């Protein structure tokens, strides 16, 4: 069962890089609106993220305001490693599946 208080979005792109970041940021900002505080972001199709892509994710977290939380689901090994190297795994929940992500956000 999906928690209506948690927005779930699947990223259809294989890359979130400098070329894709502006459109990705706009689409995500539009989807978030002003009241979303918890987001499950399915990134299982994403194979590459650069610093611009990470910047977009951080800006989305800031847009969500105090108490905002984002869970990243299904990150490829290289993408997961990037979160760990940059220590952004302390800001974002990294989960293997949507159910675990929702549990982490609601916990």
Buried (B, 14 or more C-beta within 10 A) or exposed (E): EEEEEBBBBBBEBEBBBEEBBEEBBEBBEEEBEEEBBBBBBBBBEBBBBBEBBBBBBBBBBEBBEEEBBBBBBBBBEEBBEBBEEEEBBEEBBBBEEBEBBBBBBEE
